[in-house]
């Protein structure tokens, strides 16, 4: 399988731009205090990137530890931003993110807040999709790793061992 994108050129470009803006905004959020102008600028850039790349369409992006997928087709793995975004989202326990129509800036801010939470805090609050259901906006849907199912599968597998 090739490392280059299996997506259409337009969609591949949009996913790459999203990855770059997402990683940049998350890094900025962790480097500067919330009131710093760079934080607002990077969040606005991410919001504009989502609007430009996907318009008012519905787009679901699946996350693996090393790449992003749209309808099973891989983004360009040769682009560092794609891998960085995949690791960021995967490390936040997100397995899929869906953008639904126009995404307001406030939704992007909330998403960035969730992504930059301390991992133990994020997990103690139920994970990103639980937090999103409480604080998020319907223009973004987040699916997370279900650790309960993972643990059940591991226990079942261990029980089957002789």
Secondary structure as GFF3:
##gff-version 3
##sequence-region A 1 162
A	DSSP	alpha_helix	9	31	.	.	.	ID=ss1
A	DSSP	alpha_helix	37	54	.	.	.	ID=ss2
A	DSSP	beta_strand	58	63	.	.	.	ID=ss3
A	DSSP	beta_strand	68	70	.	.	.	ID=ss4
A	DSSP	beta_strand	73	74	.	.	.	ID=ss5
A	DSSP	alpha_helix	80	91	.	.	.	ID=ss6
A	DSSP	beta_strand	94	100	.	.	.	ID=ss7
A	DSSP	alpha_helix	105	115	.	.	.	ID=ss8
A	DSSP	alpha_helix	119	124	.	.	.	ID=ss9
A	DSSP	alpha_helix	128	135	.	.	.	ID=ss10
A	DSSP	beta_strand	140	144	.	.	.	ID=ss11
A	DSSP	alpha_helix	147	160	.	.	.	ID=ss12
###
